[in-house]
Amino acid sequence: MTAASTIGKSPTQMAFKRLRKNLLAMLGAAVVLIVVVLAFFPSWVVPHHADGSGPYTAAEQFRSAETWQKPPGIPGHPLGTDELGRDVWTRIVYGAGISLRVGLVGTAVAVLIGLLLGSLAGFRGGRVDMLISRLTDTFFAFPSLLLMIGILAVFEKPNEMVIFAALGLVGWPGVARIVRGQVISLRGSEFVLGARALGQTDSKILLGHLLPNCMGPVVVVSTLMIAGNILAEAGLSFLGIGLPPPNPSWGRMLVDSKEYWVDMPWMGIFPGVAIMFTVLGFNLLGDGLRDAFDPKMKD
C-alpha cells in the first residue's frame, strides 16, 4: 500500500483491510459465522428440539434398539440417531448454542476482570501494581484444568452460570497481564499528558484514552480465548463435571458416546468434528486479527 492510499485512514481501518486480505482469517470468520447462525437460529436448520427423539415416540423407544438407533444417511437423520433415538444433527445444532454461550460469556467475564485489574495495576503502579501482579502470578501457578475442576467440584450439578464463572476466574490473569503492559507503555504518552494538562480526572483518562488504545490486543486474545473456552467446556463435560444431561453440549455428547464406539461410532465422531472446526475457526480468526493489528505488518 502506498503512503497516499493510507492518508485519512485510522489504524483500525488499515488493520481490517489487512484482515480481509488474509484468506485463512476469512475462512475462520466464515466458520465462526456458520456457528453463530446455528447457535442463534437453530429452528431455521432443524424442525424439532434437541431433547426430543425426532419422529420417534416414547413408546417406540422401548422396542428393539434397531428400531430407533439409526446410522447416518437415513432420511430425516443425516447424521444418524443416538442411543435414545435422538437426532444427532439436531443435538449438534442446539449444542452450538451452548458452546458459543460458554465461549463468549466465559471470555467476557475474564476480559472484564482482566481489564479492571490490569488497567488499575498499570495506571496506579507502586503497591497496587505489586499486589495485583502477585495475585496474577498466584493464579498462573495453578494448572487451569485443575483450578476449574476444583471450582466445579463444589457444585453437585453445575449450571451454565457456574461454568461461566469458572472460565472467567481461570482466564483473567492473561488479559490482566496484557492490559497492564499496554497501560504502562501508554501512560507517559503525549495524549495522556495533554489530557492531564486539560484537567481531566484519572478515571476519565483511563476510560477515555488508555483503555480504548488497549483494545486491539484484547480483541485478539479474546478471540483465541473463546476457542479455548469451548474446548475447556467440552473437556469438562467429557470428565463428567460439566453441564449435566440432557443438555446437548458437544462434550456431553462425547461422554454419551463412550459406550457405543464400536456399534455407533457416529455418536462421537460428529460432535468431535464440530468441536474441531469451531475451535479451528476461532483460532484462524484470532491469528488473522493478531497479524492485522500488528503495527509491523505491511499492507
Secondary structure as UniProt FT lines:
FT   HELIX           4..6
FT   TURN            7..8
FT   HELIX           11..21
FT   HELIX           23..40
FT   HELIX           42..44
FT   TURN            50..51
FT   TURN            54..55
FT   TURN            58..59
FT   HELIX           60..62
FT   HELIX           65..68
FT   TURN            72..73
FT   TURN            75..76
FT   TURN            78..79
FT   TURN            83..84
FT   HELIX           88..124
FT   HELIX           126..141
FT   HELIX           144..153
FT   HELIX           160..186
FT   TURN            187..188
FT   HELIX           190..197
FT   TURN            198..199
FT   HELIX           202..205
FT   HELIX           206..210
FT   HELIX           211..238
FT   TURN            239..240
FT   TURN            245..246
FT   HELIX           250..256
FT   HELIX           258..260
FT   TURN            261..263
FT   HELIX           266..293
FT   TURN            295..296
//
